[in-house]
Structure formats: C-alpha cells, structure tokens
Amino acid sequence: MNPTFSAIAAIDIEYFERVASQPFVLTQNEKLEQYDHDYTEDLHFKPGVVILPANTAEVSSIAMYCNNRNIPITVRGAGTGLSGGALPVFGGVLLSMERFNRIVDIDEANGQATVEPGVITQVFQEAVAKVGLFYPPDPASKGSCFIGGNLAENSGGPKAVKYGVTTDYVLNLEVVLADGSIIWTGANVIKNATGLNLTQLLVGSEGTLGIITKAVFRLLPLPKKDILMLVPFKIAAEACKAVSTIFQAGIIPSGLEFMERDALVYAKKYIEGIEFEVDDSDEAHLLIELDGNDESILMKDAESIFGLLEQYNCGEILFANSQAQKDKLWKLRRSLGEAVKVNSIYKEEDTVVKRAELANLLIGVKEIGVRYGFQSVCYGHAGDGNLHVNILKGDMSDESWDGETLKNGIREIFRLCKKLGGTLSGEHGIGLVQKEYMDIVFSDREIQLQKSIKHTFDPNGILNPGKVWAD
C-alpha cells in the first residue's frame, strides 16, 4: 500500500453501504477476485472494496469521501482494456460503472445522443442505427466493452481510418471530480470556441482526471451500402506498402486492416465456421471495406483498388458476396487478439506510426525480435498506421521474459516508432504497462506539464493512481 493512501476500514464500508446500498458494495473475496484483472496479460490487483453506484449523486458522495480520507479510486468499465488501466494497483475502491447502462436520449433532429458510461458500445451503435444514425468508433471488443472505457482510452477501431476516433464524436461530458464536484465540460453544439476544451482533455485521460457519468455524442447519417474484400499478399511488407497506394489514389476505405499469416492461423483454430484457407505462401492479408450510399461508386472504387494491387504480389482476392460472409470476416478480424492470447503467453504493444512508414515498422519489429530472441504476431489498423505487435514468449527463458531483455526489446520497438514519426499507443492507452516508456516520446518538461494538469484536477492523487506516468 502506498503510504499516502488509507486502507479500507469497516467504517468506510459502512459509509459506502449507506450511499450505494449494501447489495452493491462488494467485500467478499470471491467477488473482489472477479474485478482484480482486465485483459492485460496475467496481472491481478485485488481492490479493497468494489462499489456499483447507480447515479451521479452516489459517485459524487463516494469521491468526496475518498478524497477526504485519502482512499484511492479506480474506475472500471467492462474490463476489456489492454494496458492495465482498470487495475486497482493500490487497492482501495474499485468503482464499477456497470449499472450506468442507460441510453438517456437519442436526439434525431440534431443527430446527438446522451449515454451513460456503462452502455455497451455495440448496443449503442445498434440503437442509433434503428433511427438511421451512425456512431462510428468500433473497437474489436465492441460487443462487450463499455462506452466509458472507450472514452477513457480514446478508442478507435477499424472505422477510424475514415471516420476518426472516440474524441471526434464527443460534444460534452458530465464528470465527477476527485473532490465530488459535478461539472459539464462543454456544450451540446457542434461548434464551441468558448474557453479551454475540457471535453477533449478528459477523453483519453484514462480515469486520472475525473469520473465520467454521462456523455453527449454527435452522430452521422448511417451509410446504407458496403463492400468487403480480403486480399492475400505473398510479402507482408508489400501489404503495408499497398495501404498508402490506395490512399494516394484518392480512395478512403471505411476499414483497412492488416493481418499476418500466423494471426489468421491462430484465429482459424479459435473460431468456428471460417471456411477460407490460409495459403502457406501468403505472409499477410488486407481486409478492405468501402462504405457509402451509392453502390455504383463503391464498385468503381473497388475496381480501382483491384487495379492498384496488380503492382504487388497478391493471391486471389476474396470478395464477400453476402452479409453472412462479411460478418464472418469481421468476426475473424475482431477475434485475433483473443486467438493469440489462447495460443501463447504474450505481451501486446499498441504501436502507431505514419501510414507510409507501416512497412518499415513491421520490418523493424521483426529485426528487433531476432536480436532479442522473441517471435511476434502482428495485425492492426493499417489505414491508421496502427500496428498491434503481439510478442510471444516462445522459447524465451523466464529470466529474459520477465527481466530486462524483453523490456529492452520493447523499448527498441518504441524508439523505432518515434523515429518513424509515431508514438507509444494508438488506441489502447498507457495505463500501467507502458508508463515506463513515456520518456521515449516526451521530455521531462512535457511530462511535468501533464502531471501538473493531473494535480490541478486531483490534488491528492486518488483517481487511478499508478497509471500513465512513472513515479
């Protein structure tokens, strides 16, 4: 326990039970263990208590109490994070937002919606789609992750290549600050040049600045048509190079995903009902989606892509001819992370570089792996230059895996990202596991500015302590 924090005592439990009611204050060991991990590697940190608040007033009361008694608070969504952001590393209160699960309002006239943070992303997308509206951010875990987690990490997903990430759709946030104060960060309007943009500051802050209790999103008209194709490449680096070729031709896909052969092989073992064969000679595939409202325009763009790809050593292109086939291909892509996790002990690094440097990043990752003795399986959002590097333990000794050898290899990968104009994370956040690498992309002064902002919002440091910045 950090000496500046207080351990949970009986008097604290009594207070929390008065605020949130006894059934929603969990202290039993087996219950705490359900919340002591997320999807980050095999890390476990047990909270002192888990509280499931029902409304903003309860969150405010809990925050005020914890701030006065120096009790740390870690806010948790669905627990699908990959950087350890929801891990209660100092114990204390784990605040689960699962009861904040209402879509408060869908304003069709203005193309907006007000949502609580415990709403599942796909549930929100389907609700607005029923009235012809579109919420584009679609992380791989969209069927289970919460809107609040997407806000905390500024999530993206495949459609970010055309439509942007979570922050591009947030107009306003209701936030409980560390002292229990309740604020709204912006206004429910498209244009807002009024003061500092606190809304955008909160998005991506990983629960370190405040507790989001409502979000107002702008929405788009729902595209009515889409085309999906799977393109095999004999050389993985050529698949990466083809990405820029497509954009330079003036075509903006709604999805452009890179998948290494080994990732597909793992996924085929993990997912039932995937019929297509992975040729031994294909090093990688691109999954390319086009969307819009005019099918003739989409077909013209697809034909242009076919022509552009002739300059590369491609295999036979699979054109999805039914919605069922499209769904299977997207299920394949979205399941890659789980498939790798099932097959091997691994660490996932969420690297991102300029789109045209993606091939150099992939080549560099493989060279670094050879020097440090690890294998990697890569996939990701190629259109964004966002490559998920899954480092497999393989034959590495426990000493090398848990010690400086692997850390030095990861540090080299991140240095390469910076050299190629990129940074540490495209969408998974820094959380617990990447904070020791922040010095690669930020100077001491830049890190101090960030810590100063944190201190202004949270002077006692109770909100998600131990994350983002090294001690």
Helices and strands as residue ranges (DSSP letters): H 10-20, G 22-24, E 25-26, H 29-34, E 49-51, H 56-69, E 73-76, E 93-96, E 103-107, E 112-115, H 121-129, E 133-134, H 147-153, H 160-163, G 166-169, E 170-176, E 182-184, H 198-202, E 211-218, E 220-221, E 225-233, H 236-248, E 255-260, H 261-270, E 284-292, H 295-309, E 318-319, H 323-334, H 336-343, E 346-352, G 355-357, H 358-372, E 375-381, G 382-384, E 386-392, H 398-402, H 404-419, G 435-440, H 444-457
